[in-house]
């Protein structure tokens, strides 16, 4: 999976404007060269989009993506971006991602037993705080910390691997949450497509994180 290929003319798939304006292109990469190539693709096809940068530690999830914040910050990033930390001890990574230029840090509820402390640490760095929930996690578990969050991200695939099929039960999960918390900023990540995006938007999603809907067949991994 660590070998990647840039293919063809690097044109983005066509999306309806109401979907495209909510897309946050996923920067999930295995090398600095791939990061440069995808950022160039985004500059061409998603000029003003907010980006979603995936980072792993090889422990919270077994996959390892290239995502060194001190090096990522040196790339020619013209878009605002958030860092999605699929890592244990997310509080140790906040300062580095702020220096890299992130405006929002998203960490996993399942990765820490002190989520409120992580939220407070993010806010002390004057960044937005978001929390991500694995497929099996009920958002009711968030309790009172929900009021301290700037965003909540629902995973629609198993965390840590790209290219998985979308889990449609997430739509009802989001719809029920949105009904209870209509002002909460909802993000969905994983398996987002032109076909399921309208149902996700109708359910209350305000940001669609996607790889395949953004890049189509312009990149491939083996």
C-alpha angles and dihedrals in degrees: 000000000000095000115084135185133202109218136198128329097336095238120157122238113260113257131180110261094242088060099038093054090060096046119113106193111229115234098203106155143161099209143021089250091057090048090054092048094049093046089052089050091051092049089055099042107021103032099167101027124129108238130224114214118196121213128181136181100205089244111067084045121011096231120093121209125187104256117139105164095206090055096037090056090059093059120098096266112171097167130076111251145187127216116228105204112204088179143107116249094027090174089071092061102048099090093049092051092048089054088050089058105259117157096193134032119205118192132177121260088214093055098068140033090211105057095154091056090052091050091050091049091052092049091048087061088053093245130130114259123221131175126211125212125207118229094264097047118103111220089219086076089072092073115165096355088073090080089058095056129096093197143006122211121205115203112221094187134037106290118259107026130086124214098041123138118264117257104227094198087075089074093065091042090056093043092054092047093048091051090056096040108027095166096054117110105238125201126184123201130190136043094013112164142167087260100054099031095085091056091047092050091048089051091057107271115150100180127040115200111201144163106178096040089052104041102024107183096336090105132033134184130208 
